[in-house]
Amino acid sequence: MALSFRGGIEPEPDLKSRLRYTSIVNCLMPQKLTFSPGKRNITVSPDETVAIGQPLTDGEMPIYAGISGTVATRPDGLGGTQIEIIGDGLNTIWDMLSPVSKPLNELTREDITTLAKRFSVYDTRSGKALWKLISACKPAKRVIINCCETDFLTVSTGELVIESVSSLANGAKLLMKALDVGKAVFVCERDRKSVKQALESVSDKSGMFVAAEIELKYPICPETIYEALYGREIPCGKDSGATGCLIVSAETVIQLYESFVSGVPQIYKVFATGGKYMANPSIVRAPIGAQIRDIVIASGGLNATCDCFVFGSVMNGEWSDTLHRTVSVTTNQVLALQERPVRFGSCIRCGSCCNVCPMFLEPMRYAIALEKGMDASAYKYSELCLECGCCEYICPANVPLLQCVREQKSIRVGKEQL
Amino acid sequence: MTAMNPPFAKTHKSLKYIQSCAIIALMPVLLWSVYLFGARVITQTLISVFMATLSESIYFYYSSGRDFRLFASTMNFHAPIITGILIAMMMPSSAGLYIPLFAPIIATILFRSVWGGVGHNLLNPAVAAAVISGLAFSKDMTSFVLPYSYHNMLSISISEAYLRTAAAFSPLQLLQNNEVYGGGTASLFYGVSPGCNGEAGIAVLLLAGAYLCISRAGNYRAGITYIASLFIISFVFPRSDSEAVYYALWQVMSGGVVFLAVFACNDPVTTPIRGTGKYIFGFGCGVLTYVLRLFVPIIDGAYIALLVMNLLTPVINKLTVRLPYGLTRGVAYKDPTPKHSDDNDDVVFIAHDYGEDDYPKRRR
């Protein structure tokens, strides 16, 4: 029996067909990487030559170069500076990279936290720093590893898990060591039998792991995973760490272990490209900071002119009309889709949105308030919304519910700032 | 190019899909009643559907500012068609043709359009119109004829002499008068008994209900609870000397109970939102039907029970409201801190986009 949670949507025939990929493809080394260092100070000077794995900034979680080449800096138009690496095609590796010297089973919690900082390991779903998740998790009870996909279309996480399942198991052991817990739970989807088999092959050997099957539903996020596993809810305003569960994505765990044994920090990201207009849907491993446009062109380009690119899941990804973006830690999927029609409609009070909301909210209230021209703040829970997009997906009357909730959220944020 | 918002996928279960499913589910009921009561049912249905569509269109045309293009692009023709067929199914075949001429106007204008269109009505328009016409034309609406007694499909009202040859009390009328219906349970199940057009064949109605559930256009909860609660109450408190099971079956299978359980309880607009609410709705309908059938002589108590529960739907929705995820009952809700903190560290790797020529470009 697969575990399930309340709310959420089940896939419909048009969404059920997973894209058929072969396996993970390493992308050709891109010509150029671009980074925004944010608050970090740049430690490399322009025209300096850097190698793969060399830090470009300071800070407790520095940015590392993903290709070797020459550094250039330029203003980013927002008052900051961007770092650019123009590749030299040599792929030289920084000679100061070194794996963890201690035996891995002798590492302490502090060691693992420091190393996770040093290798800049981020959770690939939430974009949060792994060491922060680890330190927020107290008292630690369980390590939960999310091997589910971001939506119904992609298979990238599963393929990655199948490919490097032993790294996943070893990374999970590291996290269990860091948190001093005895059990880790792998969560995978019901329809991904091969992933389940791969996970069970690891869990059979040690007995430290449990592979849990979750119903094929959307959204799969820490809140719903926790509810599916334990039947309880994460208290409002708190992260999953407050309940003692460390919920991280499988890719993060694999990255953690591979960084520890190879010494290469998190400089690669695995993501899927797909959608109707993508000529050659594939799972790509690309350096962080690479231009997505170059990667798409290298993997076969587009079928036709396309104005609707989605970065992220088909349900709540970010839209853009161009591919001029860079790969980031949280890039999980790039879709070239058909333009969707503009949605407008008036609420028919059927309550479908209330029944699919994983946070048990009533999105129709916002729609009704907007229709009547009233202030929707009477229904105050907008800050709890995950923006998963289930309500708008299921709405039979075509009401743009997600937009309504987002507007409501921004109104509330504006009020707070005043 | 205007920005687009997620989600980029959409369910196929649109309002039109749900309504088309309801129309498809009504077709076997219509065909069966044509077989039982003759071609006059077709005339009644056609007039009813035509009048419902016409009146709703006219109202919508004028309320949308006499803009024909807006009217044509936004008018929903499925809703009046359903209402029309439902009204025709809720009258006896011997009823005069002025009833399908009059009732749909009441239903679409008074009970839907005036409220603000589909979704804004509190009562089920078809059922409300059936009750009104039952009060206004009580003689037509309560004189039933035997099955297979076919009448002229075009005569405006059937003459007394013809009616007398085929007139019969419906099982429900016998039940309310404490008399005995000799037709047996099987005749009720297949609808070979006097009654309204659509209420006759329980077997066909159950098929239609199964179709609605399989196509996910309807929900079984309210309907099943309705039938079950009425059955149980009648079984526990039988008002007849017959075996309690037969009395309970008679209660459930006579009149409009199953018809309403399949079609009115599946209306997304006038029934409660949540599953618990749907159970309460069905239970309330069952109890009220039993009680009202004791006291209301002319109209089937099931109709009034359903309308009463329609009125109570907002209350039920309020009672069954679910506490949002992560909140505990009794603890006051406080806005969690907004997620966009100053901690820039976490969002460093967020992707930036650049224009091709005017590089670098401001973030969108």
Interface residues (C-beta under 8 A of the other chain):
Chain A: I9 E12 P13 D14 L15 T34 F35 S36 P37 G38 K39 R40 G59 E60 M61 I63 R74 P75 D76 G77 L78 Q82 Y122 G127 K128 A129 K132 E223 E227 E233 I234 P235 C236 G237 K238 I288 I292 D307 C308 V310 F311 G312 V314 M315 N316 G317 E318 W319 S320 D321 T322 H324 R325 T326 V327 S328 V329 T330 T331 L335 L337 E339 R340 V342 S346 C347 I348 R349 C350 G351 S352 C354 N355 P358 M359 F360 L361 E362 K380 Y381 E383 L384 G389 E392 Y393 I394 C395 P396 A397 N398 P400 L402 Q403 R406 R412 V413 E416
Chain B: M1 T2 A3 M4 N5 P6 P7 F8 A9 K10 T11 H12 K13 S14 L15 Y17 I18 G117 V118 G119 H120 P268 V269 P272 I273 R274 G275 N317 V321 R322 L323 P324 Y325 G326 L327 T328 Y333 K334 D335 P336 T337 P338 H340 N344 D345 D346 V347 V348 F349 I350 A351 H352 D353 Y354 G355 E356 P360 K361 R362 R363 R364
